[in-house]
C-alpha cells in the first residue's frame, strides 16, 4: 500500500494529512480557508490521490502558516508513500487549459527539491486569499516532497482560473509521475541507483 499519514504540530498550526497514491481522487479537506480547501480538492481529484487534510492554524493572523505547513506535511506524506520509488514513472508533465488560462507543469520525483515558478497573478487576492500563497504552498510541497517542480503560466487573465489551473496541472503531472510503470516493475528509474 502506497499510503502515508503525517501529523505536524507547531505553535502556529496543527496539521494532519493522509494520502493514498493508488486512490480515486477522494478528498476530505478542512483547513478553515475556503479557497485553499477548493484547491486541495482539485489536487486530489485530478491526481487520483486520495487526500485527507485536517488543519487548524492561526487564521486570526493570516492564512500563511496554515497554507505553508499544509504543503510541508503533504510533501512529507508524498515522500513516505513513495517509499523507495521502485517501479514509478518518476517524471510527469501536463499543459492544462481552463477558460482564459493555460498552465504548463513538468516535474521530477528526484529527491532534489527545486521550484521554478513563473506564474504571475493579475490580482493580489482571490476573495480573501492572498495569491502569493499559491507559490508558498508549492514551494513547501516541492521542498519536503523532494520534487523538482516547474510551473509556468502560458497565458491567463483571471486569478482564480490561474490558481486553479496551476493546481490541476500539477495534479495531472503528479498523477503521471507516481504511477507504476509496467515496463519498470521493481526497478528504480535512475542510472544513479538511488533517488
Buried (B, 14 or more C-beta within 10 A) or exposed (E): EBBBEBEBEEEBBBBBBBBBBBBEBBBEBEBEBEBBBBBBBBBBBBBBBBBBBBBBBBBEEBBBBBBBBBBBBBBBBBBBBBEEBBBBBBBBBBBBBBEEBBBBBBBBBBBEBBBEBEBEBEEEEBEEBBBEBBBBBBBBBBBBBBBBBBBBBEEBEBBBBBBBBBBBBBBBBBBBBBBBEEEBEEEBBEEEEEB
